[in-house]
């Protein structure tokens, strides 16, 4: 039965305790697996040469897994990644709030005119609704003073 070198296994276990390397007879290759805590271990990578031939595991395979591992990232890289994410999130929130404000005020110019008018102290804020035009100030009916006509009638008689 094939086994991986002890130094390789030690460096693999230093990377994560749940990683393991075993030989699989069905593939005839070494396979690095990850124990999830339930069920079968999850195969991460098959160790083989460029032309897909058998080879033993070596330190380059551990380095390959380290590049995958986000928890084993340098602090400077992790902080820059988090900073970039937060900047993108803030920009997205600003853009979304601008678009939301624009969409809310796009069709509500009448409401905005009313609010501005009330703030400035105008009476009805110059409503843009259809207005009823007032009737012209002409006499629609005549008021006659009966006393006046009565005195005119007495004078003529």
Residue pairs with C-beta under 8 A, 6 or more apart in sequence:
1 23
2 23
2 30
2 56
3 23
4 12
4 21
4 22
4 30
4 56
4 57
5 56
5 57
8 21
8 57
8 58
8 59
8 61
8 62
9 21
11 59
11 62
12 19
12 20
12 21
12 32
12 62
12 65
13 19
15 62
15 65
15 66
15 69
15 72
16 34
16 69
18 34
18 35
18 36
18 37
19 32
19 33
19 34
19 35
19 44
19 65
20 32
20 33
20 34
20 35
20 41
21 30
21 31
21 32
21 33
21 47
21 57
22 30
22 31
22 33
23 29
23 30
23 31
24 30
24 31
27 46
28 54
29 46
29 47
29 48
29 54
30 46
30 47
30 56
30 57
31 43
31 44
31 45
31 46
31 47
32 43
32 44
32 45
32 47
32 57
32 61
32 65
33 41
33 42
33 43
33 44
34 41
34 42
34 43
34 44
35 41
35 42
36 42
44 65
44 68
45 61
45 64
45 65
47 55
47 56
47 57
47 61
48 54
48 55
49 55
66 72
70 78
73 81
105 112
109 128
110 127
110 128
110 129
113 125
113 126
113 127
113 128
114 125
114 127
115 125
116 125
117 123
117 124
117 125
117 126
118 125
